[in-house]
Amino acid sequence: MEVLDLRGLPCPKPFETFMKKAYVFDGGEMRVIVDNPYCYEMIVQIAPYLGCEVLGTKKDGDIYEIFVRKAEKKMEEKVKSGC
């Protein structure tokens, strides 16, 4: 599982970084860690639009974890996107 640790970044940087990563992510599961409640909410809301299924979330104090899964790209999609 890939881990995207975005703690300590000012809002909206964690949200922007997740969007960029999710867009090029070839598939599989990813654990996203943030410490900003607004970015947490935005990531949970945008994930399905980026092809990611939110498997679950976890809050421990000021730390938020989001577990997402993205279906692996088919070979035709990789060729089209240049990945």
Secondary structure by P-SEA (a helix, b strand, c coil): cccccccccccaaaaaaaaaaaaaccccbbbbbbccaaaaaaaaaaccccccccccccccccbbbbbbbbccccaaaaaaacc
